């Protein structure tokens, strides 16, 4: 029996100060992000989606809403889909800008493999995997859609592909409003399919 769990990254966020907003409240979708959410809803309108679940953060809930509405479903919430914890939350962190230029913060950058500045990659992968398997069970034989965030989605994908979890953030394949679709035969993962129904975005853009 085939079940598909789609991991959807939220749409663009209204972030005029270009900070790393992380888990901070009050960061909703921009007008472009709202259009991206609608575009994804239209792209998956014919899919057999029976379960929609999202991170508790506002931008994820707003991205999930038009998709759930199109399938006449409620949006469930799973805390395990939340953005990764990060020491630099609330600060500007573009390369050569803001907090990264301040020597007092450099010790937080000492270990990129864990990483030293935030939630360990392995912890992210494990919680995301738990959320995926709960969604897979809820949609058994059909499709589920989980709205999460770039780093959690990308970390889980690398974990499932047996790749090192540390990586160059500039090379993540996880555009805004993109779908990373996990295909299961029973409980066995048999394929991972990536798509960009709302188009590609630059992974180097801070706060996107």
RATA-V954747 format. One record per residue. SS is DSSP state (h for helix, s for strand, l for the rest). Layout:
ss=SS
ss=SS
This chain:
ss=l
ss=s
ss=s
ss=s
ss=s
ss=s
ss=s
ss=s
ss=s
ss=l
ss=l
ss=l
ss=s
ss=l
ss=l
ss=l
ss=l
ss=l
ss=l
ss=l
ss=l
ss=l
ss=l
ss=l
ss=l
ss=l
ss=l
ss=l
ss=s
ss=l
ss=h
ss=h
ss=h
ss=h
ss=h
ss=h
ss=h
ss=h
ss=h
ss=h
ss=h
ss=h
ss=h
ss=l
ss=l
ss=l
ss=l
ss=l
ss=s
ss=s
ss=s
ss=s
ss=s
ss=s
ss=l
ss=l
ss=l
ss=h
ss=h
ss=h
ss=h
ss=h
ss=h
ss=h
ss=h
ss=h
ss=h
ss=h
ss=h
ss=h
ss=l
ss=l
ss=l
ss=l
ss=s
ss=s
ss=s
ss=l
ss=h
ss=h
ss=h
ss=l
ss=l
ss=l
ss=l
ss=s
ss=l
ss=l
ss=l
ss=l
ss=l
ss=l
ss=l
ss=l
ss=l
ss=l
ss=l
ss=h
ss=h
ss=h
ss=h
ss=l
ss=h
ss=h
ss=h
ss=h
ss=h
ss=h
ss=h
ss=l
ss=l
ss=l
ss=l
ss=l
ss=l
ss=l
ss=l
ss=s
ss=l
ss=l
ss=h
ss=h
ss=h
ss=h
ss=h
ss=h
ss=h
ss=h
ss=h
ss=h
ss=h
ss=h
ss=h
ss=h
ss=h
ss=h
ss=h
ss=h
ss=l
ss=l
ss=l
ss=l
ss=s
ss=s
ss=s
ss=s
ss=s
ss=s
ss=l
ss=h
ss=h
ss=h
ss=h
ss=h
ss=h
ss=h
ss=h
ss=h
ss=h
ss=h
ss=l
ss=l
ss=l
ss=l
ss=l
ss=l
ss=l
ss=l
ss=h
ss=h
ss=h
ss=l
ss=l
ss=l
ss=l
ss=l
ss=l
ss=l
ss=s
ss=s
ss=s
ss=s
ss=s
ss=s
ss=s
ss=l
ss=l
ss=s
ss=s
ss=s
ss=s
ss=s
ss=s
ss=s
ss=s
ss=l
ss=l
ss=l
ss=l
ss=l
ss=l
ss=l
ss=l
ss=l
ss=l
ss=l
ss=l
ss=l
